[in-house]
């Protein structure tokens, strides 16, 4: 196991709301993030992890400052996990997540700037499923375990 980063911010999506709700901690179980609108929907895609590098890239390449949470992430971390292989486990707080796929491109991201989806097509985030239930808090360490 190796420590690679820290949780910068946490968000949930709510039914009927466009903007994500910032949280100080998240409760997770094998069905996803409790209180998130995607809870108990698609277990392979219940947690979206995004790197601060995605936000930095939009600012550097397009001059666009996106508010954190704009990419739809649940966890915003200061480590880039996008090139880790599917099946890799991340220990974050008391929770183990397993990377299931790279995040797909969403055209709704063009609302702020039309070039964002193309720029971040491979760098928006990764989907993960919950392997071990627990709690994730702002400031928790992110560790790669496999």
Backbone torsions as a table, in degrees:
resi	resn	phi	psi	omega
1	UNK	NA	138.3	176.9
2	UNK	-136.4	134.9	176.9
3	UNK	-75.0	132.8	-176.1
4	UNK	-125.1	-17.3	-176.4
5	UNK	-175.3	-165.5	-174.9
6	UNK	-139.4	149.2	174.7
7	UNK	-76.0	122.3	-178.3
8	UNK	-91.0	-42.3	-178.3
9	UNK	-155.6	156.9	-179.2
10	UNK	-129.8	143.2	-178.5
11	UNK	-142.7	152.8	167.2
12	UNK	-126.4	155.8	173.1
13	UNK	-99.5	140.8	-179.4
14	UNK	-117.8	144.0	176.8
15	UNK	-58.2	134.1	176.9
16	UNK	78.9	1.5	-179.4
17	UNK	-120.0	137.0	178.8
18	UNK	-83.2	-39.6	-177.0
19	UNK	-84.9	140.3	177.4
20	UNK	-71.3	155.7	177.7
21	UNK	-100.9	121.5	179.2
22	UNK	-74.5	136.8	-179.1
23	UNK	-127.7	157.5	175.5
24	UNK	-91.6	-22.5	176.4
25	UNK	-151.7	155.2	177.0
26	UNK	-125.2	141.4	172.7
27	UNK	-103.0	129.1	-177.9
28	UNK	-126.7	147.7	170.9
29	UNK	-141.5	178.4	-175.4
30	UNK	-58.2	-12.3	176.8
31	UNK	-93.7	-1.9	176.3
32	UNK	124.0	-149.1	-178.1
33	UNK	-95.1	117.8	-179.1
34	UNK	-62.0	133.3	-178.5
35	UNK	82.3	-3.0	175.4
36	UNK	-85.2	146.5	-177.7
37	UNK	-65.7	-17.5	179.2
38	UNK	-93.5	3.4	179.7
39	UNK	-59.4	133.6	176.7
40	UNK	61.6	33.9	176.8
41	UNK	-108.3	-77.0	-179.8
42	UNK	-121.4	97.5	-173.7
43	UNK	-53.9	-31.0	-178.3
44	UNK	-72.6	-14.2	-175.1
45	UNK	-131.8	31.5	-174.3
46	UNK	-83.5	-18.5	-178.7
47	UNK	-126.1	124.9	176.6
48	UNK	-107.3	120.3	-179.6
49	UNK	-108.4	126.0	-178.4
50	UNK	-125.3	146.7	178.7
51	UNK	-94.5	146.7	172.2
52	UNK	-56.1	-25.0	179.4
53	UNK	-59.4	-30.7	178.1
54	UNK	-64.0	-42.7	178.0
55	UNK	-67.5	-40.3	177.8
56	UNK	-63.5	-38.5	-179.4
57	UNK	-63.9	-43.5	179.5
58	UNK	-63.8	-38.4	178.8
59	UNK	-69.2	-45.2	-178.0
60	UNK	-68.4	-46.7	-173.0
61	UNK	-84.9	-33.7	-174.7
62	UNK	-116.4	-10.4	-176.1
63	UNK	71.2	23.4	-177.2
64	UNK	-108.4	123.9	176.1
65	UNK	-98.0	107.2	-179.7
66	UNK	-89.3	138.5	174.7
67	UNK	-69.1	141.4	178.0
68	UNK	-58.4	138.9	-174.4
69	UNK	99.4	-16.8	-177.2
70	UNK	-59.4	-33.0	-176.9
71	UNK	-82.2	2.3	176.8
72	UNK	83.1	11.8	-176.8
73	UNK	-70.5	153.0	169.6
74	UNK	-94.7	-38.1	179.1
75	UNK	-121.5	125.7	173.6
76	UNK	-109.4	118.7	-174.4
77	UNK	-123.1	161.9	-179.3
78	UNK	-97.3	31.1	177.6
79	UNK	-136.1	142.6	179.7
80	UNK	-97.3	106.0	-179.0
81	UNK	-94.2	6.4	-168.6
82	UNK	-63.6	-24.5	-177.6
83	UNK	-99.6	2.6	176.5
84	UNK	-70.3	144.8	-178.6
85	UNK	-71.0	150.9	172.8
86	UNK	-54.6	139.0	-178.5
87	UNK	98.0	-13.1	177.7
88	UNK	-64.7	137.9	178.3
89	UNK	-99.8	138.7	175.0
90	UNK	-118.4	127.8	172.7
91	UNK	-96.7	117.7	-179.8
92	UNK	-132.9	117.8	-173.3
93	UNK	62.5	-130.2	178.6
94	UNK	-101.9	15.6	-174.5
95	UNK	-112.3	141.3	172.4
96	UNK	-108.3	126.5	175.9
97	UNK	-111.8	148.9	175.2
98	UNK	-118.7	125.1	178.8
99	UNK	-65.9	129.2	-178.6
100	UNK	-112.3	-29.4	179.5
101	UNK	-174.5	161.9	170.7
102	UNK	-72.4	149.9	179.2
103	UNK	-67.8	140.8	179.4
104	UNK	-80.3	159.6	-179.4
105	UNK	-75.8	131.7	178.5
106	UNK	-120.9	124.6	-178.6
107	UNK	-70.1	-19.4	178.8
108	UNK	-63.7	-15.7	177.7
109	UNK	-68.5	-13.8	-178.9
110	UNK	-78.1	-3.7	-179.2
111	UNK	-58.2	-37.9	-179.1
112	UNK	-81.8	-38.6	-178.5
113	UNK	-161.9	124.9	-171.8
114	UNK	-62.0	-20.5	-178.1
115	UNK	-89.3	-6.5	-177.6
116	UNK	-59.6	-48.1	-178.5
117	UNK	-57.9	-42.5	-179.8
118	UNK	-67.7	-42.5	-179.9
119	UNK	-61.1	-42.1	-173.4
120	UNK	-100.7	18.9	-175.7
121	UNK	-56.6	-31.9	177.1
122	UNK	-111.7	4.4	-172.3
123	UNK	-133.8	32.4	178.3
124	UNK	-90.7	-34.1	-178.9
125	UNK	159.2	-175.6	177.3
126	UNK	-128.5	146.6	172.7
127	UNK	-92.1	147.4	178.4
128	UNK	-142.3	155.9	172.6
129	UNK	-110.9	157.8	-179.3
130	UNK	-86.4	120.1	178.3
131	UNK	-93.4	-38.9	-177.1
132	UNK	-134.4	121.2	-176.6
133	UNK	-67.0	156.4	178.9
134	UNK	169.4	-158.8	-177.0
135	UNK	-122.8	140.0	173.3
136	UNK	-121.0	132.7	180.0
137	UNK	-124.1	154.6	171.7
138	UNK	-53.3	137.0	177.4
139	UNK	90.3	-9.7	178.3
140	UNK	-62.9	150.4	177.0
141	UNK	-78.0	141.6	174.4
142	UNK	-103.9	125.1	-180.0
143	UNK	-126.2	139.7	172.6
144	UNK	-91.2	124.5	-175.6
145	UNK	-107.1	-24.2	177.0
146	UNK	-141.9	NA	NA
